[in-house]
């Protein structure tokens, strides 16, 4: 389920229905968790509601709620410099002269937190999933042409 939701997080927003009516359970749960947020954009796919917004700390956030109003996943965009030290060290060790995007996505889901980031080396582009302990796995890779 984790990889499936991670793929959903990274997928195109074209899959999401725009201008949806959000049920009251979801709205109540959102307002309780994020009381200081304005201009929330809601979308829906299947049984999941997606709320995208900028929080009080000016960070881009996306949260996913099920129809019962339970928080399924929460993501935020963070600068590469905020990645855990073990993650940065492992990427620099494992990849030849890695060039990382300026931001990574921090994902909290099912009692775990992980990071999704795009990197490239001299030969390939990678989508990486990493954990605080430095465990890094390649979700997707493609050759650079």
N, C-alpha and C positions, 0 to 999 in steps of 0.2 A: 504494500500500500504506500509505503514511504516513497519509493522510486516513482510510482504512478502519480502521486501528488506532486512530487518534485518536477516531473515532466509536465504536468498540468500548469504548474507555476511558470515554467519557462515557455510554454506554448503560446502561440499567437492569440491575442485578444479577439481575433476574428471569430473564435469559437464561442464567445460570450454574447448573450443577448443584452442589448443596451436598453437603458431606460426601463428597468424592471420595477415592479411593485414589490417592496421588501416586506415580509410578514412581520408582525409586531414582536414575536419572540426574538427574531434576529435583531431588529432595531433596538429592543430593550437591552439585549446582551452587548451590542456594540456600544451603546451610550454608557453602559455601566463600566466597560473596559476602557473606553476612550472618550472621556467626558469633555476634553478640551480641544476637540477637533472640529474644524469647519470644512465645508465644501468636499463632502464625501461623494465619490463616484461609485455607484452600485452597478454590478453586473451579475448575471446568473448563468450557471451551466448545470443542467441536471438538477441535483438536489443541493448544490453548493451555491452560496451567495459570496461574492467577492466585493470587498470594500477597499478602494484605493484612496489614499489621502496623504497629506503631509502632517506629521505630528508637531507637538509643541516645540520639539528640538530641531525642527526643520528637516527631518528625515523622511524620505519617501517610504511609505508603508503600504502593505497589502495584507489583508486578513481574509480568511476563508471561514465561513460559518455554515453549519448544516441547517436544515429547515427547523430543527428544534431550538436553534439559537446557541448551539454549542460551538465554541471556537475550535476549529479543526487545525488550522495552521496560521502562523503569523510570519510575515517576512519584512525585512527592512534593508534598504540599501546602505552600505557602509563603505567608507574609504578603505582602500587596500591597506593603508597603514594601521588600521584597527584590527586586522586579522590577528589571531593568536600567533605568538612567536613560533611555536612548533610548526604551524601550518606554513608560514613564510619560509622557515628553514628547510622543510621537506620539499617544497616546490623548487626552491633554489638548488637543492641537491639533486633532485630527480630529473629536472628538465634543463636542457642546454640553453643557457642565456635566456631564461623566460622573460617574456614581455607580457605584463598583466594589464588588463583594463584598469581604469582608475577607481572602479568600485567593485564590490562583491555583494552578493545577496546573502544575508544571514537568515536562516530558516529555523523556526521553532515549530516542532510537530511531534506529537505523541511522546512527550517527555524527553525529547532529545533536541539538540541544536546542532546544525551543520551549516556549512558555507558552500555556496555555488559561485564559481568564478570562471571566466574565460581567460585562457592564457595562450600564448603562441611561442614556439621556439623557431629555430631556423628552418624546420621542415614541415611542421604541422600546427593546426589550431586545436585546442582541447577545451572541453567543458569538464571542469573538475568539481568533485564533491569532496569536502574536507571536514574533519572533526577537530575539536580543540586539542586532542592528544597528538596531532600531527598525521593521523591516518588520512591518506589521500587516495582517491580512486578516480579513474577516468571514466566519465559517463559517455562521452562522445569525442571522437577525434576525426580530423579530416586533413588531407594533404593540402599544403599551400601551393597554389599554381603559379 
